[in-house]
Amino acid sequence: MSRVIANTQSAAASLEETIDAIARGFDPRDDASTDAAAAALERLANNRTFLGDLMIEQLRERHRDTFEDSAYGPQAIVLSPLVGDCFLRANIWPSESETCFRTSGAKSFVYGVPHDHNFDFLTAGYFGPGYRSDYFEIVYEDIAGYCGERAELRFVERSALAQGRLLHYRAHRDVHSQLPPESTSVSLNIMRVDAGQEWFDQYGFDLDRGAVMCRLNPSANETFLRCAVALESVEALDLAEQFGRDHPSGRMRLACFEARAGLLHSDAERDDLWRDAELAGDLMLAREAQLRRAMLHL
């Protein structure tokens, strides 16, 4: 499961001091770097007033913000700019008894959606009993990523992110299915940002079937390509054909075939296109193409 990091810090730090501390970086491949970043996060978590003070200040001054300047949402609060290779964030976790949960539903807060992450991050329980998680581990390299693919999910434990608990969520290894806390809770995170991480798939899993349910991180590039192809730009169609053949991301290749299929007018044409995708040399794309062709022949 996610690596549990021992508590070592008794002092408290301000948000500004913590931002300065994490500017040194958080390299998950280096235990010393990870432990130093975790210590900085723990000192911030020991500051029991900074987040409440920040929220009150934001409520007082919110009317002065422009939409672009605001880094606050209903659940996530971005606490710092990107410094080095990471940034700070706070997350609010409502319980089932709260109005926002009953109105928006569990999945709006990613409850009951088993998933991995395509990035490393450190988290600390800051307030409340903490969300609970069923923790699993996967071997990412064994997963091609097509929907319905069998995945070996090794169950580890169920536990809560209680106040003061420190965890390191490891990219492409740790999977958790989050459950609502017993009462409102808050976590603090140091989020690692790697160049090119958006091209590594993040998966949702079906625990009952032990299978990949979906890919959770469509990129802006895919959206741009789909829109350009839908507008029937000749350049976009040429690019989609090229990317569908040889782009290093299977997810982008699939998006290219899906966008092109949307312009075709008959099942026979779509079947021919998906046959090409089947033979394009990517396992995930081939399996997804087989599913599309099977649906055409129902």
LODREN-577269 format. One line per field, with one value per residue (C-alpha): chain; x, y, z. Coordinates in steps of 0.5 Angstrom, whole numbers, plus 500, padded with zeros to 3 digits. Each point is the difference from the previous one (the first is absolute). Layout:
BEGIN
cadena A  ...
xx X  ...
yy Y  ...
zz Z  ...
END
This chain:
BEGIN
cadena A  A  A  A  A  A  A  A  A  A  A  A  A  A  A  A  A  A  A  A  A  A  A  A  A  A  A  A  A  A  A  A  A  A  A  A  A  A  A  A  A  A  A  A  A  A  A  A  A  A  A  A  A  A  A  A  A  A  A  A  A  A  A  A  A  A  A  A  A  A  A  A  A  A  A  A  A  A  A  A  A  A  A  A  A  A  A  A  A  A  A  A  A  A  A  A  A  A  A  A  A  A  A  A  A  A  A  A  A  A  A  A  A  A  A  A  A  A  A  A  A  A  A  A  A  A  A  A  A  A  A  A  A  A  A  A  A  A  A  A  A  A  A  A  A  A  A  A  A  A  A  A  A  A  A  A  A  A  A  A  A  A  A  A  A  A  A  A  A  A  A  A  A  A  A  A  A  A  A  A  A  A  A  A  A  A  A  A  A  A  A  A  A  A  A  A  A  A  A  A  A  A  A  A  A  A  A  A  A  A  A  A  A  A  A  A  A  A  A  A  A  A  A  A  A  A  A  A  A  A  A  A  A  A  A  A  A  A  A  A  A  A  A  A  A  A  A  A  A  A  A  A  A  A  A  A  A  A  A  A  A  A  A  A  A  A  A  A  A  A  A  A  A  A  A  A  A  A  A  A  A  A  A  A  A  A  A  A  A  A  A  A  A  A  A  A  A  A
xx 500  502  506  499  505  502  498  507  498  497  501  495  501  497  497  506  505  497  500  508  501  497  504  506  495  497  503  496  506  505  498  503  497  493  501  502  494  496  503  498  493  499  503  494  495  503  497  493  498  503  494  495  503  501  493  497  505  497  493  501  504  497  496  506  503  499  498  507  503  496  504  494  495  494  505  507  504  507  504  506  503  504  507  505  497  494  494  496  492  495  494  493  497  492  497  493  496  502  496  505  501  492  500  506  501  506  503  501  505  503  497  499  504  506  506  508  503  505  504  503  498  500  494  499  493  499  493  495  500  502  497  501  503  500  508  502  507  501  505  499  505  495  494  499  494  494  493  499  507  501  504  504  498  503  496  504  496  494  502  499  504  499  503  507  501  505  500  504  495  505  499  497  500  495  493  495  492  498  494  497  503  495  500  503  508  506  506  506  504  507  499  506  499  505  501  496  496  493  502  500  493  496  495  494  499  494  501  495  502  508  500  502  493  503  505  500  504  498  505  499  504  494  495  503  501  493  497  505  498  492  501  503  506  504  507  496  498  507  503  495  502  507  499  496  506  506  498  504  493  495  495  501  500  494  497  502  496  494  500  501  494  496  500  498  493  500  501  504  505  501  501  506  503  499  504  505  501  500  506  504  505  497  497  495  498  499  495  496  500  497  495  498  499  496  495  499  498  495
yy 500  507  501  502  505  501  506  504  507  504  507  504  504  505  499  505  496  494  502  502  493  497  504  495  495  493  495  493  496  503  498  506  505  496  500  508  502  496  503  507  497  498  507  503  495  502  507  499  507  502  497  503  507  499  498  506  504  497  501  507  502  495  506  503  494  499  493  499  501  496  493  498  495  496  495  502  506  501  503  502  501  494  501  496  493  500  505  500  498  499  495  501  493  500  495  496  505  506  504  500  493  498  506  498  492  496  500  508  499  494  495  493  501  495  504  500  507  502  504  499  504  501  501  502  499  507  500  495  493  500  496  492  496  493  500  495  500  498  499  506  497  494  504  502  504  498  500  493  498  495  504  497  504  498  502  503  503  505  506  507  506  502  507  500  494  501  495  500  498  497  501  494  495  502  500  502  500  506  500  506  502  500  507  506  499  504  497  504  498  501  498  498  502  497  502  495  497  502  494  495  497  500  495  499  492  496  496  495  498  501  504  507  504  506  505  506  505  503  505  507  498  494  505  505  495  497  507  502  493  501  507  496  504  497  501  497  494  499  500  495  495  501  500  494  496  502  505  497  501  494  505  505  495  497  507  501  494  502  507  498  494  506  503  493  499  492  494  497  506  501  492  501  506  496  494  504  502  493  499  506  497  502  495  505  503  493  498  506  500  492  503  505  495  495  506  501  493  499
zz 500  500  504  507  503  507  504  502  500  506  498  496  493  497  492  498  504  497  493  500  503  494  495  501  497  501  497  501  498  505  507  503  496  501  508  500  496  505  505  497  499  508  502  496  503  507  499  502  498  493  496  503  500  493  499  503  497  493  502  502  493  495  497  498  496  493  497  498  506  505  501  505  498  504  503  498  502  496  506  496  493  497  503  497  499  504  504  506  500  505  499  504  501  501  504  498  504  497  495  495  500  499  495  495  502  502  493  500  506  497  505  498  494  500  497  499  499  495  505  506  506  508  504  507  504  503  503  501  500  493  494  500  495  497  498  494  496  493  495  495  495  500  498  492  502  496  503  503  501  506  505  506  506  506  506  506  505  502  504  501  499  507  502  500  496  494  494  493  495  494  493  496  506  505  499  505  500  505  505  503  507  506  500  496  499  497  497  498  494  497  492  496  493  494  493  496  505  497  494  506  501  506  501  503  503  500  507  499  493  502  493  497  500  496  499  505  497  493  498  497  494  499  500  495  495  501  499  494  497  501  496  494  500  494  505  506  496  497  507  503  495  501  508  499  497  504  506  507  504  499  503  494  495  502  500  493  498  504  497  493  501  502  493  496  498  500  504  495  499  508  500  495  504  506  497  498  507  502  496  502  505  507  505  503  493  497  506  500  492  501  505  495  494  505  501  493  499  505
END
